[in-house]
Amino acid sequence: MALLVSGTACHIREVKLSRKPAELLEVSPKATVPVLVPADGTAITESLEIMRWALERSDPGRWLEREDRDLIEANEGAFKYHLDRYKYPDRHASDRVAHRAAGLELLETLEARLAVSGNLCGDEMGITDVAILPFVRQFAETDRGWFEAQPIPRLQAWLGRHLTSPLFGAIMVRLDPWRPGDPPVVWPAG
């Protein structure tokens, strides 16, 4: 979303993590995605750092002005910890219900924020919303019926509003996995 809002065009490669191409391993030894390789060749391997890089180049919506680093850190730390164990209990040998409850408790912090304004750091969308949105989406999609039955109506509305936005629709492109020799896919197209 930050790449699109900033007007940053790039070549995009979809990879299957079960078949990591050598090109991914060359630029990201930890072999995680996303990875952005700017013209200077320095790989940026964290989503938040990619967003900041793009927005520092061009931030027409002033998203960087609406950044709460502590809230983002809590989301990427404690919330992601519980999300992973809720979503993949077999992989983590975890108590799914206990981690779901702990995740919900952290989401209640977001619910309280949204009682004050339409987004997490004010009335307009900012980098905090975009950094946290994918994790809340994953949590909700793990058991949509359960999520919708929880007493977090502002967060549910916030999530729904962002997931149905033209911006979100524009970034949800489906690509075939990239293979060496494939021509570059320029994104956004046109």
C-alpha positions as CSV (number, residue, x, y, z in Angstrom):
1,M,0.0,0.0,0.0
2,A,2.9,2.4,0.8
3,L,4.6,1.6,-2.5
4,L,1.4,2.4,-4.4
5,V,0.6,5.6,-2.4
6,S,4.1,6.8,-2.8
7,G,4.0,6.3,-6.6
8,T,6.9,3.8,-6.4
9,A,6.9,1.5,-9.4
10,C,8.8,-1.7,-9.2
11,H,9.4,-5.1,-10.7
12,I,7.4,-7.6,-8.7
13,R,8.2,-11.3,-8.3
14,E,5.9,-13.7,-6.6
15,V,7.8,-16.6,-4.9
16,K,6.7,-19.8,-3.4
17,L,8.5,-20.1,-0.1
18,S,8.4,-23.8,-0.4
19,R,10.6,-23.4,-3.5
20,K,12.8,-20.4,-2.7
21,P,14.7,-19.3,-5.9
22,A,18.4,-18.8,-5.6
23,E,17.9,-15.1,-6.5
24,L,15.9,-14.6,-3.3
25,L,18.6,-16.3,-1.2
26,E,21.2,-14.0,-2.9
27,V,19.5,-10.8,-1.7
28,S,17.9,-12.1,1.5
29,P,20.0,-14.8,3.3
30,K,17.1,-15.3,5.8
31,A,14.9,-16.0,2.7
32,T,11.8,-14.2,3.9
33,V,9.5,-11.9,2.0
34,P,8.9,-9.2,1.2
35,V,12.2,-8.0,-0.1
36,L,12.8,-4.7,-1.9
37,V,16.0,-4.2,-3.8
38,P,16.3,-0.5,-4.7
39,A,18.6,0.7,-7.5
40,D,21.5,0.9,-5.1
41,G,21.3,-2.9,-4.6
42,T,20.8,-2.8,-0.9
43,A,18.1,-5.2,0.1
44,I,15.4,-4.1,2.5
45,T,13.9,-7.1,4.1
46,E,11.3,-5.9,6.6
47,S,7.8,-4.7,5.6
48,L,7.9,-1.7,7.8
49,E,11.3,-0.6,6.5
50,I,10.0,-1.0,2.9
51,M,7.0,1.2,3.8
52,R,9.2,3.9,5.4
53,W,11.7,3.8,2.5
54,A,8.9,4.4,0.0
55,L,7.2,7.1,2.1
56,E,10.4,8.9,2.8
57,R,10.8,9.3,-1.0
58,S,7.2,10.5,-1.5
59,D,4.4,10.8,1.1
60,P,1.5,12.7,-0.5
61,G,-0.9,11.5,2.2
62,R,1.5,12.4,5.0
63,W,1.3,8.8,6.4
64,L,4.6,9.2,8.2
65,E,3.0,11.9,10.4
66,R,0.6,9.2,11.7
67,E,3.1,6.7,13.1
68,D,3.0,5.3,16.6
69,R,6.1,3.2,16.8
70,D,5.2,1.7,20.2
71,L,1.8,0.5,18.9
72,I,3.5,-1.0,15.8
73,E,6.1,-2.6,17.9
74,A,3.5,-4.2,20.2
75,N,1.7,-5.5,17.1
76,E,4.8,-7.0,15.6
77,G,6.0,-8.4,18.9
78,A,3.3,-9.6,21.3
79,F,0.4,-9.7,19.0
80,K,2.2,-11.5,16.2
81,Y,3.5,-14.0,18.8
82,H,-0.1,-14.9,19.8
83,L,-1.4,-14.7,16.2
84,D,1.1,-17.3,15.0
85,R,0.2,-19.6,17.8
86,Y,-3.5,-19.1,17.3
87,K,-3.3,-19.5,13.5
88,Y,-0.8,-22.4,13.5
89,P,-1.2,-24.3,16.8
90,D,0.2,-27.6,15.5
91,R,3.4,-25.9,14.2
92,H,3.9,-24.2,17.6
93,A,2.5,-27.0,19.8
94,S,0.4,-24.3,21.4
95,D,-3.0,-23.8,23.0
96,R,-5.0,-22.2,20.2
97,V,-7.8,-20.9,22.4
98,A,-5.4,-19.3,25.0
99,H,-3.5,-17.5,22.2
100,R,-6.7,-16.4,20.6
101,A,-7.8,-14.9,24.0
102,A,-4.4,-13.2,24.4
103,G,-4.6,-11.8,20.9
104,L,-8.1,-10.5,21.5
105,E,-6.9,-8.7,24.6
106,L,-4.3,-6.9,22.5
107,L,-7.0,-6.1,19.9
108,E,-9.0,-4.4,22.6
109,T,-6.3,-1.7,22.7
110,L,-7.0,-1.0,19.1
111,E,-10.7,-0.9,19.8
112,A,-10.1,1.8,22.4
113,R,-8.0,3.8,20.0
114,L,-10.7,3.7,17.4
115,A,-13.2,5.1,19.9
116,V,-11.4,8.4,19.6
117,S,-10.9,8.6,15.8
118,G,-11.6,6.7,12.6
119,N,-8.0,5.3,12.3
120,L,-5.3,4.3,14.8
121,C,-3.5,7.7,14.8
122,G,-6.2,10.1,13.8
123,D,-9.0,10.5,11.3
124,E,-6.9,9.8,8.2
125,M,-5.1,6.5,7.4
126,G,-1.4,6.5,8.3
127,I,1.5,4.1,8.4
128,T,0.4,2.7,11.7
129,D,-2.9,1.5,10.1
130,V,-1.1,0.0,7.2
131,A,1.5,-1.7,9.3
132,I,-1.1,-3.3,11.6
133,L,-3.8,-4.1,9.1
134,P,-2.3,-7.4,7.7
135,F,-2.0,-8.9,11.1
136,V,-5.6,-8.0,12.2
137,R,-6.7,-9.4,8.8
138,Q,-4.9,-12.7,9.5
139,F,-6.4,-12.9,13.0
140,A,-9.9,-12.2,11.7
141,E,-9.6,-14.7,8.8
142,T,-8.4,-17.5,11.1
143,D,-12.0,-17.8,12.4
144,R,-14.2,-15.1,10.8
145,G,-17.4,-16.1,12.6
146,W,-15.7,-16.0,16.0
147,F,-14.0,-12.7,15.2
148,E,-17.3,-11.1,14.1
149,A,-19.0,-12.2,17.3
150,Q,-16.5,-10.3,19.5
151,P,-17.3,-7.0,21.2
152,I,-14.9,-5.0,19.1
153,P,-17.3,-3.2,16.6
154,R,-15.0,-0.3,15.9
155,L,-12.1,-2.6,15.0
156,Q,-14.4,-4.8,12.9
157,A,-15.6,-1.7,11.0
158,W,-12.0,-0.3,10.6
159,L,-10.9,-3.7,9.2
160,G,-13.9,-3.9,6.8
161,R,-13.5,-0.3,5.6
162,H,-9.8,-0.9,4.8
163,L,-10.3,-4.3,3.2
164,T,-13.0,-2.9,0.8
165,S,-11.1,0.2,0.0
166,P,-10.0,0.9,-3.6
167,L,-6.4,1.1,-2.3
168,F,-6.5,-2.4,-0.8
169,G,-8.2,-3.7,-4.0
170,A,-5.5,-2.2,-6.1
171,I,-2.7,-3.9,-4.2
172,M,-4.2,-7.4,-4.1
173,V,-2.7,-8.7,-7.3
174,R,-2.4,-12.4,-7.9
175,L,0.6,-13.4,-9.8
176,D,2.0,-16.8,-10.9
177,P,5.2,-17.7,-9.0
178,W,8.3,-16.2,-10.7
179,R,10.8,-18.4,-12.4
180,P,14.3,-17.5,-13.7
181,G,13.9,-16.1,-17.2
182,D,10.4,-14.8,-16.7
183,P,10.0,-11.2,-18.0
184,P,9.7,-8.6,-15.3
185,V,6.2,-7.7,-14.1
186,V,6.0,-3.9,-13.6
187,W,3.8,-2.9,-10.7
188,P,1.7,-1.0,-10.6
189,A,0.8,-1.6,-14.2
190,G,0.3,1.3,-16.5
